[in-house]
Amino acid sequence: MKLFKRFHIASNAIALVLLTVFLVWTVCTLPSLPKKFGMHYGMDGNFDIYSENKIMAFYPFFAGYGLFVIFSLLSFAASKIKKVGGKYKENETEGIRILIRSLCDMLKLCWAVFWSFWSFHVIHQSRWHFIINRNITIVLPIAIPLFTVMAVDTVRKHKIKKQEEQ
């Protein structure tokens, strides 16, 4: 459980700090953006949508903070689940709750990195390199087994502790 709590706090802090740093950077560099600036990328990595409205430079942050809130609410809801399915008892669902919450934390972090890269390229009006995008999406298949192991380990420790109490 300590490992999960550390991961939970660290992933939330890193995601919020990352988004906030790029938000401040965007605010500071907003006057230097060209009158018509690129804000969305096509499949070739070049801008395909341009805007003259400076507010659109904050699009990555609307999405980034919005997804942070959505995944935080999902994580909170998962922590309040009393019973998952009919065949599991309440005390056996701890691993499932930890797995769901860990995945939510990891998704918050992945999306924060994605939107931070996006805002970096909008600030600099530079080409988006899709190799970064592909590397971010590779995190999911790597992270799912890691979180499963964390959840199984937590459940195992919980069962051992219960057996020692009896």
N, CA, C and O of each residue as an XYZ file, in Angstrom:
664
protein
N       0.829     -1.194      0.000
C       0.000      0.000      0.000
C       0.872      1.256      0.000
O       0.503      2.270     -0.592
N       2.021      1.187      0.661
C       2.909      2.346      0.682
C       3.397      2.686     -0.716
O       3.483      3.858     -1.083
N       3.717      1.652     -1.498
C       4.183      1.866     -2.867
C       3.102      2.551     -3.692
O       3.391      3.474     -4.454
N       1.861      2.105     -3.544
C       0.767      2.724     -4.286
C       0.596      4.176     -3.868
O       0.438      5.046     -4.725
N       0.624      4.453     -2.579
C       0.438      5.833     -2.108
C       1.547      6.745     -2.624
O       1.289      7.885     -3.011
N       2.774      6.245     -2.629
C       3.884      7.040     -3.158
C       3.706      7.305     -4.640
O       3.901      8.428     -5.107
N       3.332      6.262     -5.385
C       3.099      6.420     -6.819
C       1.952      7.384     -7.065
O       2.039      8.233     -7.952
N       0.887      7.269     -6.301
C      -0.289      8.123     -6.444
C       0.081      9.594     -6.236
O      -0.274     10.448     -7.048
N       0.776      9.877     -5.171
C       1.173     11.255     -4.872
C       2.152     11.778     -5.923
O       2.017     12.905     -6.399
N       3.133     10.956     -6.279
C       4.146     11.392     -7.253
C       3.532     11.633     -8.629
O       3.841     12.640     -9.266
N       2.676     10.740     -9.099
C       2.101     10.912    -10.436
C       1.197     12.140    -10.497
O       1.212     12.874    -11.485
N       0.413     12.364     -9.448
C      -0.436     13.553     -9.423
C       0.397     14.827     -9.374
O       0.112     15.788    -10.087
N       1.419     14.834     -8.538
C       2.267     16.024     -8.421
C       2.998     16.316     -9.730
O       3.037     17.463    -10.176
N       3.573     15.292    -10.342
C       4.306     15.488    -11.594
C       3.365     15.992    -12.687
O       3.716     16.912    -13.426
N       2.185     15.406    -12.798
C       1.236     15.823    -13.834
C       0.811     17.276    -13.639
O       0.782     18.049    -14.597
N       0.485     17.647    -12.412
C       0.062     19.026    -12.152
C       1.199     20.025    -12.356
O       0.992     21.095    -12.930
N       2.387     19.681    -11.890
C       3.532     20.581    -12.062
C       3.852     20.751    -13.540
O       4.105     21.866    -13.997
N       3.843     19.664    -14.282
C       4.143     19.717    -15.712
C       3.147     20.610    -16.448
O       3.547     21.488    -17.213
N       1.874     20.393    -16.222
C       0.862     21.218    -16.878
C       0.970     22.680    -16.454
O       0.832     23.579    -17.284
N       1.213     22.919    -15.183
C       1.285     24.289    -14.681
C       2.510     25.019    -15.222
O       2.418     26.193    -15.580
N       3.648     24.347    -15.285
C       4.859     24.966    -15.833
C       4.630     25.382    -17.286
O       4.988     26.492    -17.680
N       4.037     24.496    -18.075
C       3.790     24.841    -19.476
C       2.694     25.887    -19.616
O       2.709     26.662    -20.573
N       1.744     25.930    -18.689
C       0.729     26.980    -18.704
C       1.373     28.344    -18.459
O       1.084     29.308    -19.168
N       2.237     28.419    -17.463
C       2.941     29.677    -17.168
C       3.816     30.072    -18.348
O       3.871     31.243    -18.725
N       4.500     29.091    -18.930
C       5.353     29.354    -20.089
C       4.519     29.890    -21.257
O       4.947     30.810    -21.954
N       3.348     29.324    -21.468
C       2.470     29.791    -22.536
C       2.017     31.224    -22.277
O       2.010     32.047    -23.192
N       1.641     31.526    -21.046
C       1.218     32.884    -20.705
C       2.362     33.875    -20.952
O       2.137     34.969    -21.470
N       3.576     33.492    -20.584
C       4.732     34.381    -20.761
C       5.097     34.603    -22.230
O       5.574     35.679    -22.589
N       4.881     33.606    -23.076
C       5.277     33.712    -24.481
C       4.105     34.052    -25.402
O       4.278     34.136    -26.618
N       2.933     34.243    -24.840
C       1.746     34.539    -25.650
C       1.922     35.755    -26.558
O       1.524     35.692    -27.721
N       2.500     36.857    -26.080
C       2.659     38.014    -26.965
C       3.578     37.751    -28.168
O       3.457     38.430    -29.187
N       4.472     36.799    -28.068
C       5.412     36.550    -29.161
C       4.868     35.590    -30.225
O       5.524     35.361    -31.241
N       3.675     35.029    -30.001
C       3.080     34.161    -31.013
C       2.709     34.998    -32.243
O       2.299     36.150    -32.106
N       2.850     34.429    -33.433
C       2.446     35.180    -34.629
C       0.933     35.450    -34.621
O       0.183     34.816    -33.880
N       0.503     36.400    -35.455
C      -0.914     36.749    -35.485
C      -1.771     35.532    -35.827
O      -2.811     35.307    -35.209
N      -1.338     34.759    -36.797
C      -2.030     33.516    -37.164
C      -1.072     32.372    -36.848
O      -0.059     32.195    -37.525
N      -1.393     31.610    -35.831
C      -0.484     30.553    -35.380
C      -1.122     29.175    -35.517
O      -2.340     29.013    -35.435
N      -0.255     28.191    -35.727
C      -0.715     26.809    -35.818
C      -1.038     26.269    -34.436
O      -0.333     26.543    -33.464
N      -2.117     25.495    -34.363
C      -2.506     24.968    -33.051
C      -2.944     23.510    -33.080
O      -3.215     22.926    -32.031
N      -3.016     22.916    -34.265
C      -3.397     21.509    -34.363
C      -2.550     20.854    -35.435
O      -2.191     21.481    -36.432
N      -2.233     19.574    -35.217
C      -1.329     18.866    -36.113
C      -2.053     17.809    -36.924
O      -2.956     17.130    -36.436
N      -1.628     17.686    -38.194
C      -2.117     16.617    -39.051
C      -1.278     15.372    -38.849
O      -0.368     15.358    -38.020
N      -1.577     14.337    -39.597
C      -0.850     13.073    -39.468
C       0.612     13.182    -39.904
O       1.440     12.360    -39.512
N       0.925     14.191    -40.710
C       2.310     14.363    -41.156
C       3.150     15.121    -40.138
O       4.351     15.293    -40.344
N       2.547     15.579    -39.043
C       3.285     16.280    -37.999
C       3.356     17.783    -38.200
O       3.963     18.485    -37.392
N       2.747     18.287    -39.263
C       2.715     19.729    -39.521
C       1.361     20.291    -39.130
O       0.376     19.561    -39.020
N       1.327     21.604    -38.922
C       0.067     22.239    -38.548
C      -0.954     22.083    -39.665
O      -0.643     22.250    -40.844
N      -2.180     21.758    -39.265
C      -3.256     21.704    -40.251
C      -4.406     22.640    -39.890
O      -5.297     22.871    -40.707
N      -4.391     23.176    -38.678
C      -5.398     24.152    -38.257
C      -4.671     25.344    -37.644
O      -3.789     25.198    -36.798
N      -5.073     26.526    -38.101
C      -4.472     27.766    -37.614
C      -5.544     28.613    -36.947
O      -6.733     28.486    -37.240
N      -5.102     29.474    -36.052
C      -6.044     30.344    -35.354
C      -5.443     31.728    -35.192
O      -4.227     31.888    -35.088
N      -6.312     32.718    -35.173
C      -5.885     34.087    -34.881
C      -6.264     34.467    -33.455
O      -5.848     35.514    -32.959
N      -7.041     33.632    -32.803
C      -7.491     33.868    -31.440
C      -6.446     33.314    -30.467
O      -6.202     32.108    -30.434
N      -5.832     34.199    -29.677
C      -4.765     33.780    -28.753
C      -5.262     32.824    -27.668
O      -4.477     32.059    -27.108
N      -6.549     32.866    -27.375
C      -7.112     31.963    -26.366
C      -6.922     30.504    -26.791
O      -6.803     29.622    -25.940
N      -6.895     30.250    -28.083
C      -6.743     28.873    -28.575
C      -5.366     28.296    -28.236
O      -5.174     27.083    -28.319
N      -4.414     29.138    -27.860
C      -3.106     28.636    -27.421
C      -3.247     27.857    -26.111
O      -2.363     27.083    -25.744
N      -4.360     28.065    -25.413
C      -4.594     27.379    -24.145
C      -5.378     26.090    -24.312
O      -5.714     25.434    -23.326
N      -5.672     25.723    -25.543
C      -6.401     24.483    -25.825
C      -5.772     23.261    -25.154
O      -6.502     22.462    -24.567
N      -4.443     23.080    -25.216
C      -3.868     21.895    -24.558
C      -4.129     21.856    -23.051
O      -4.190     20.781    -22.454
N      -4.281     23.023    -22.445
C      -4.474     23.056    -20.996
C      -5.931     22.788    -20.621
O      -6.210     22.190    -19.582
N      -6.862     23.235    -21.475
C      -8.256     22.868    -21.228
C      -8.376     21.347    -21.240
O      -9.014     20.753    -20.372
N      -7.755     20.736    -22.234
C      -7.803     19.278    -22.347
C      -7.005     18.610    -21.228
O      -7.479     17.652    -20.617
N      -5.802     19.105    -20.956
C      -4.936     18.491    -19.949
C      -5.524     18.532    -18.548
O      -5.588     17.511    -17.864
N      -5.961     19.735    -18.115
C      -6.562     19.837    -16.782
C      -7.917     19.136    -16.731
O      -8.287     18.564    -15.706
N      -8.656     19.184    -17.842
C      -9.947     18.489    -17.890
C      -9.789     16.992    -17.706
O     -10.514     16.378    -16.923
N      -8.842     16.399    -18.428
C      -8.599     14.959    -18.275
C      -8.061     14.636    -16.881
O      -8.374     13.584    -16.325
N      -7.260     15.530    -16.320
C      -6.765     15.321    -14.954
C      -7.939     15.218    -13.982
O      -7.966     14.334    -13.126
N      -8.902     16.119    -14.117
C     -10.068     16.109    -13.233
C     -10.901     14.846    -13.457
O     -11.345     14.216    -12.497
N     -11.114     14.478    -14.719
C     -11.916     13.286    -15.020
C     -11.281     12.032    -14.423
O     -11.964     11.235    -13.780
N      -9.963     11.857    -14.635
C      -9.308     10.663    -14.096
C      -9.199     10.705    -12.578
O      -9.179      9.657    -11.934
N      -9.128     11.899    -11.997
C      -9.143     12.010    -10.533
C     -10.486     11.573     -9.978
O     -10.550     10.881     -8.962
N     -11.568     11.980    -10.648
C     -12.898     11.558    -10.212
C     -13.086     10.054    -10.367
O     -13.696      9.413     -9.511
N     -12.567      9.485    -11.456
C     -12.637      8.029    -11.633
C     -11.846      7.305    -10.545
O     -12.287      6.281    -10.023
N     -10.683      7.843    -10.212
C      -9.860      7.243     -9.167
C     -10.578      7.315     -7.816
O     -10.563      6.356     -7.044
N     -11.197      8.450     -7.544
C     -11.942      8.614     -6.295
C     -13.116      7.636     -6.244
O     -13.375      7.018     -5.212
N     -13.822      7.504     -7.369
C     -14.952      6.567     -7.417
C     -14.473      5.133     -7.202
O     -15.127      4.352     -6.511
N     -13.325      4.789     -7.800
C     -12.784      3.434     -7.628
C     -12.397      3.175     -6.174
O     -12.501      2.046     -5.694
N     -11.953      4.208     -5.480
C     -11.574      4.015     -4.076
C     -12.799      3.777     -3.191
O     -12.682      3.224     -2.098
N     -13.959      4.194     -3.662
C     -15.188      4.049     -2.876
C     -15.987      2.797     -3.229
O     -17.025      2.537     -2.620
N     -15.521      2.022     -4.200
C     -16.231      0.793     -4.575
C     -16.254     -0.152     -3.379
O     -15.214     -0.452     -2.793
N     -17.430     -0.611     -3.029
C     -17.535     -1.534     -1.897
C     -17.395     -2.983     -2.347
O     -16.723     -3.782     -1.694
N     -18.028     -3.313     -3.454
C     -18.017     -4.697     -3.899
C     -17.927     -4.717     -5.423
O     -18.682     -4.022     -6.104
N     -17.012     -5.504     -5.948
C     -16.841     -5.612     -7.394
C     -17.329     -6.993     -7.817
O     -16.675     -7.998     -7.538
N     -18.450     -7.043     -8.474
C     -18.978     -8.332     -8.932
C     -19.575     -9.130     -7.790
O     -19.426     -8.778     -6.620
N     -20.251    -10.206     -8.149
C     -20.929    -11.021     -7.158
C     -20.039    -12.032     -6.465
O     -20.349    -12.462     -5.354
N     -18.931    -12.427     -7.099
C     -18.144    -13.504     -6.507
C     -17.000    -13.014     -5.615
O     -16.288    -13.826     -5.024
N     -16.824    -11.724     -5.516
C     -15.760    -11.186     -4.660
C     -16.354    -10.600     -3.395
O     -17.397     -9.947     -3.423
N     -15.679    -10.841     -2.296
C     -16.090    -10.230     -1.040
C     -15.476     -8.836     -0.975
O     -14.567     -8.513     -1.739
N     -15.975     -8.026     -0.069
C     -15.524     -6.634      0.029
C     -14.017     -6.526      0.272
O     -13.360     -5.665     -0.313
N     -13.470     -7.381      1.119
C     -12.043     -7.305      1.437
C     -11.169     -7.863      0.324
O      -9.958     -7.644      0.344
N     -11.736     -8.577     -0.648
C     -10.954     -9.135     -1.744
C     -10.835     -8.178     -2.933
O     -10.112     -8.462     -3.888
N     -11.529     -7.067     -2.876
C     -11.524     -6.139     -4.005
C     -10.440     -5.067     -3.884
O     -10.340     -4.193     -4.745
N      -9.642     -5.124     -2.842
C      -8.599     -4.107     -2.644
C      -7.635     -4.057     -3.834
O      -7.260     -2.973     -4.283
N      -7.240     -5.203     -4.333
C      -6.322     -5.242     -5.471
C      -6.935     -4.653     -6.725
O      -6.252     -3.982     -7.498
N      -8.217     -4.900     -6.930
C      -8.900     -4.348     -8.105
C      -8.992     -2.832     -7.988
O      -8.776     -2.114     -8.964
N      -9.312     -2.350     -6.800
C      -9.371     -0.894     -6.593
C      -8.013     -0.249     -6.823
O      -7.926      0.808     -7.447
N      -6.962     -0.869     -6.329
C      -5.616     -0.317     -6.510
C      -5.229     -0.322     -7.986
O      -4.625      0.635     -8.471
N      -5.568     -1.374     -8.693
C      -5.263     -1.456    -10.118
C      -5.971     -0.340    -10.889
O      -5.350      0.333    -11.711
N      -7.249     -0.140    -10.633
C      -8.016      0.903    -11.318
C      -7.443      2.276    -10.990
O      -7.261      3.103    -11.883
N      -7.159      2.521     -9.718
C      -6.629      3.828     -9.324
C      -5.236      4.053     -9.894
O      -4.905      5.176    -10.274
N      -4.417      3.017     -9.963
C      -3.084      3.150    -10.543
C      -3.165      3.468    -12.025
O      -2.411      4.301    -12.529
N      -4.070      2.811    -12.718
C      -4.245      3.097    -14.142
C      -4.729      4.526    -14.357
O      -4.287      5.195    -15.291
N      -5.618      4.993    -13.519
C      -6.075      6.389    -13.619
C      -4.911      7.351    -13.397
O      -4.772      8.342    -14.114
N      -4.078      7.053    -12.401
C      -2.911      7.912    -12.138
C      -1.955      7.912    -13.319
O      -1.436      8.958    -13.708
N      -1.727      6.735    -13.887
C      -0.817      6.627    -15.016
C      -1.369      7.362    -16.230
O      -0.617      8.005    -16.962
N      -2.677      7.272    -16.448
C      -3.285      7.989    -17.565
C      -3.207      9.497    -17.360
O      -3.001     10.241    -18.319
N      -3.368      9.953    -16.126
C      -3.196     11.390    -15.845
C      -1.802     11.842    -16.235
O      -1.621     12.889    -16.856
N      -0.828     11.040    -15.863
C       0.561     11.376    -16.160
C       0.833     11.347    -17.658
O       1.474     12.256    -18.184
N       0.361     10.328    -18.346
C       0.562     10.226    -19.807
C      -0.075     11.400    -20.536
O       0.544     11.990    -21.421
N      -1.312     11.744    -20.171
C      -1.973     12.847    -20.843
C      -1.319     14.182    -20.511
O      -1.269     15.072    -21.360
N      -0.819     14.333    -19.293
C      -0.119     15.574    -18.948
C       1.144     15.731    -19.797
O       1.449     16.828    -20.264
N       1.867     14.643    -19.992
C       3.069     14.691    -20.845
C       2.672     15.002    -22.279
O       3.297     15.840    -22.929
N       1.639     14.336    -22.775
C       1.182     14.563    -24.155
C       0.820     16.029    -24.380
O       1.295     16.647    -25.332
N      -0.023     16.589    -23.503
C      -0.465     17.972    -23.693
C       0.658     18.961    -23.440
O       0.652     20.051    -24.012
N       1.615     18.612    -22.603
C       2.778     19.484    -22.399
C       3.642     19.532    -23.650
O       4.105     20.601    -24.047
N       3.864     18.363    -24.280
C       4.600     18.353    -25.551
C       3.853     19.171    -26.600
O       4.459     19.935    -27.351
N       2.548     19.007    -26.643
C       1.737     19.734    -27.615
C       1.910     21.238    -27.406
O       2.170     21.970    -28.361
N       1.769     21.701    -26.166
C       1.891     23.137    -25.896
C       3.294     23.639    -26.200
O       3.454     24.766    -26.671
N       4.320     22.820    -25.939
C       5.693     23.201    -26.271
C       5.810     23.503    -27.767
O       6.418     24.497    -28.164
N       5.224     22.640    -28.581
C       5.315     22.832    -30.031
C       4.443     23.990    -30.508
O       4.785     24.643    -31.493
N       3.348     24.254    -29.848
C       2.535     25.424    -30.207
C       3.285     26.702    -29.825
O       3.292     27.666    -30.591
N       3.905     26.718    -28.665
C       4.668     27.892    -28.232
C       5.776     28.203    -29.228
O       5.984     29.360    -29.593
N       6.481     27.176    -29.664
C       7.615     27.365    -30.576
C       7.219     27.290    -32.048
O       8.051     27.499    -32.931
N       5.952     26.991    -32.308
C       5.465     26.842    -33.681
C       6.354     25.897    -34.478
O       6.759     26.190    -35.603
N       6.642     24.769    -33.870
C       7.526     23.787    -34.499
C       6.749     22.525    -34.862
O       5.633     22.307    -34.389
N       7.343     21.723    -35.688
C       6.751     20.484    -36.168
C       6.615     19.486    -35.016
O       7.498     19.382    -34.165
N       5.502     18.758    -35.001
C       5.264     17.713    -33.996
C       5.945     16.438    -34.465
O       5.743     15.995    -35.596
N       6.743     15.859    -33.602
C       7.441     14.625    -33.947
C       6.637     13.457    -33.381
O       6.534     13.303    -32.165
N       6.080     12.651    -34.247
C       5.184     11.588    -33.803
C       5.902     10.469    -33.071
O       5.254      9.635    -32.439
N       7.222     10.432    -33.143
C       7.954      9.417    -32.379
C       7.682      9.603    -30.886
O       7.624      8.629    -30.135
N       7.516     10.854    -30.461
C       7.189     11.138    -29.059
C       5.809     10.566    -28.744
O       5.617      9.928    -27.709
N       4.865     10.793    -29.626
C       3.503     10.299    -29.425
C       3.490      8.778    -29.321
O       2.817      8.223    -28.452
N       4.226      8.103    -30.197
C       4.274      6.633    -30.159
C       4.926      6.140    -28.870
O       4.497      5.130    -28.312
N       5.945      6.829    -28.397
C       6.613      6.408    -27.167
C       5.710      6.585    -25.953
O       5.777      5.792    -25.014
N       4.878      7.598    -25.959
C       3.956      7.805    -24.845
C       2.923      6.683    -24.809
O       2.587      6.183    -23.735
N       2.416      6.283    -25.976
C       1.386      5.246    -25.989
C       1.940      3.866    -25.649
O       1.173      2.966    -25.310
N       3.224      3.687    -25.732
C       3.846      2.405    -25.369
C       3.846      2.203    -23.852
O       4.000      1.080    -23.371
N       3.673      3.285    -23.106
C       3.686      3.206    -21.645
C       2.556      2.312    -21.136
O       2.740      1.582    -20.162
N       1.399      2.360    -21.777
C       0.254      1.570    -21.306
C       0.537      0.074    -21.223
O       0.327     -0.515    -20.163
N       1.012     -0.575    -22.310
C       1.266     -2.014    -22.195
C       2.361     -2.361    -21.197
O       2.377     -3.465    -20.652
N       3.262     -1.442    -20.958
C       4.326     -1.685    -19.977
C       3.783     -1.502    -18.565
O       4.126     -2.260    -17.658
N       2.939     -0.500    -18.384
C       2.473     -0.153    -17.040
C       1.418     -1.107    -16.499
O       1.378     -1.349    -15.293
N       0.575     -1.647    -17.346
C      -0.505     -2.512    -16.862
C       0.026     -3.713    -16.081
O      -0.481     -3.984    -14.992
N       1.027     -4.447    -16.586
C       1.559     -5.551    -15.762
C       2.188     -5.064    -14.456
O       2.074     -5.725    -13.424
N       2.847     -3.913    -14.504
C       3.450     -3.361    -13.288
C       2.385     -3.090    -12.229
O       2.562     -3.438    -11.061
N       1.287     -2.472    -12.636
C       0.224     -2.175    -11.684
C      -0.484     -3.443    -11.214
O      -0.943     -3.519    -10.075
N      -0.568     -4.419    -12.084
C      -1.155     -5.699    -11.678
C      -0.310     -6.348    -10.596
O      -0.844     -6.869     -9.617
N       0.994     -6.321    -10.765
C       1.905     -6.874     -9.755
C       1.761     -6.099     -8.446
O       1.731     -6.701     -7.372
N       1.669     -4.763     -8.527
C       1.484     -3.957     -7.319
C       0.192     -4.354     -6.601
O       0.173     -4.495     -5.378
N      -0.884     -4.532     -7.367
C      -2.175     -4.881     -6.770
C      -2.131     -6.269     -6.147
O      -2.623     -6.463     -5.035
N      -1.550     -7.236     -6.850
C      -1.444     -8.598     -6.334
C      -0.601     -8.624     -5.071
O      -0.940     -9.315     -4.110
N       0.486     -7.881     -5.065
C       1.354     -7.821     -3.894
C       0.626     -7.227     -2.688
O       0.780     -7.701     -1.563
N      -0.158     -6.196     -2.935
C      -0.915     -5.579     -1.845
C      -1.940     -6.551     -1.280
O      -2.091     -6.661     -0.063
N      -2.641     -7.252     -2.156
C      -3.629     -8.240     -1.699
C      -2.943     -9.365     -0.930
O      -3.448     -9.810      0.101
N      -1.790     -9.827     -1.427
C      -1.043    -10.896     -0.751
C      -0.640    -10.454      0.652
O      -0.799    -11.204      1.615
N      -0.123     -9.248      0.763
C       0.275     -8.736      2.080
C      -0.927     -8.608      3.000
O      -0.835     -8.882      4.196
N      -2.049     -8.193      2.441
C      -3.266     -8.062      3.229
C      -3.723     -9.423      3.760
O      -4.130     -9.536      4.916
N      -3.655    -10.453      2.914
C      -4.052    -11.796      3.336
C      -3.104    -12.344      4.395
O      -3.544    -12.961      5.365
N      -1.807    -12.122      4.214
C      -0.827    -12.590      5.207
C      -1.068    -11.915      6.550
O      -0.999    -12.556      7.598
N      -1.351    -10.618      6.510
C      -1.607     -9.873      7.740
C      -2.854    -10.403      8.439
O      -2.881    -10.511      9.665
N      -3.892    -10.735      7.660
C      -5.122    -11.285      8.245
C      -4.880    -12.647      8.863
O      -5.412    -12.954      9.930
N      -4.054    -13.490      8.178
C      -3.763    -14.815      8.722
C      -2.963    -14.719     10.012
O      -3.164    -15.520     10.925
N      -2.061    -13.750     10.100
C      -1.273    -13.571     11.314
C      -2.140    -13.096     12.472
O      -1.892    -13.453     13.624
N      -3.175    -12.276     12.164
C      -4.077    -11.795     13.212
C      -4.940    -12.915     13.766
O      -5.345    -12.868     14.927
N      -5.228    -13.930     12.945
C      -6.082    -15.027     13.410
C      -5.253    -15.990     14.153
O      -5.764    -16.999     14.638
